[in-house]
Amino acid sequence: MAAVLLLAANLAVSFARQDNEPEKAAASGKVLYKLIPVTNNDTAEETQALLTLEGNAGYHLVLVYATFDSNYMIFSKP
């Protein structure tokens, strides 16, 4: 009986959210990704400048992928 009530409540909430415009925009929006190579010789100031530049452009740091000779920063923009 509790499972039926839980399923009914979830179904009611999903129907109530169907007309929510921000969720529709977020679901249909495109996400842009940017991969930027960063060498191991970069200083903290250079790295901070890169993060500030990308942040001002609307990108968010998602992942830092390290290899033996360089690093890659992956940014996304919703």
C-alpha positions in Angstrom: 0.0 0.0 0.0 2.8 2.4 0.8 4.5 1.7 -2.5 1.3 2.6 -4.4 1.0 5.9 -2.5 4.6 6.7 -3.2 4.2 6.0 -6.9 1.0 8.1 -7.0 2.8 11.0 -5.3 5.7 10.8 -7.7 3.3 10.7 -10.7 1.4 13.8 -9.4 4.7 15.7 -8.9 5.9 14.9 -12.4 2.6 16.1 -13.9 2.8 19.3 -11.8 6.3 20.0 -13.1 5.5 19.6 -16.8 4.6 23.3 -17.2 7.6 24.6 -15.5 9.4 26.8 -18.1 12.9 27.0 -16.5 13.1 23.2 -16.3 12.1 23.0 -20.0 14.8 25.5 -20.9 17.4 23.7 -18.9 16.5 20.4 -20.4 16.6 21.6 -24.0 19.6 23.9 -23.6 23.0 23.2 -25.0 26.1 22.7 -22.9 29.4 23.9 -24.4 32.7 22.3 -23.5 36.2 23.7 -23.8 39.4 21.7 -23.5 42.5 23.8 -22.7 46.0 22.3 -22.5 48.0 23.6 -19.6 51.7 22.7 -19.2 53.3 21.6 -15.9 55.5 24.7 -16.1 52.7 27.2 -15.7 52.9 29.4 -12.6 50.1 29.9 -10.2 49.5 33.4 -11.6 49.1 32.1 -15.1 46.7 29.4 -14.0 44.7 31.9 -12.0 44.6 34.2 -15.0 43.2 31.4 -17.1 40.6 30.5 -14.6 39.5 34.1 -14.3 39.4 34.6 -18.0 37.2 31.5 -18.6 35.1 32.4 -15.6 34.4 35.8 -16.9 33.4 34.2 -20.2 30.8 32.1 -18.4 32.6 28.8 -18.2 33.0 26.7 -15.1 35.9 24.3 -14.4 34.6 20.7 -14.6 37.7 18.6 -14.6 41.5 18.7 -14.5 43.0 15.8 -16.4 46.7 15.2 -15.7 49.1 13.4 -18.0 52.9 13.0 -17.7 53.8 16.0 -19.8 50.8 18.4 -19.4 47.4 18.9 -17.9 44.1 19.6 -19.5 41.4 21.7 -18.0 37.9 21.0 -19.1 35.4 23.8 -18.8 31.6 23.8 -19.4 29.2 26.6 -20.2 25.5 25.9 -19.6 
